Amino acid sequence: MDPRDDDLLVIGAIAQRSGVKASALRYYESLGLIESVRSSAGHRRYHRSTLRRVAYIVFAQRLGFQLDEIASHLEGLPKHHAPTGADWSSLSTLWVNRVDQRIEELMHLRRSLESCIGCGCLSMKVCNVFNRADHIGQHGPGPRVWLGDTLDAQGDE
């Protein structure tokens, strides 16, 4: 174990080093994603290894993981020292699967942009994503056409 892992840092130092606001760090702590120790004056102090956990949280969120999912990922990792290669390896499968999902979503978005913008019609009357009277909204929340629902111009399947 690296002796620096035991170094305690104030919340401002963690915020500055991680690029995450102190309020977000306090929120992560309230969810149990990270933890602090209190100084005699009651100030939060974080183990240096918290920086790795915060980086994991930030990048996991960028991949689309929800905070409850991230909490379950971090549950098995050490809190006060750097995770081992085996620790990270066990999480890599989750990340690979999520990255593959995101790549597929982005490729679908790219194809949609190419077909919609690339068609050149510039007409909402004949465009295949025209949504007269919000018929598509009857099929559920969210961007139904982008999510791959097969709806015709009137929103009917």
Beta strands, then each sheet from edge to edge (+ up, - down):
strand 1: 8-10
strand 2: 37-38
strand 3: 44-47
sheet 1: 1+ 3- 2+
end
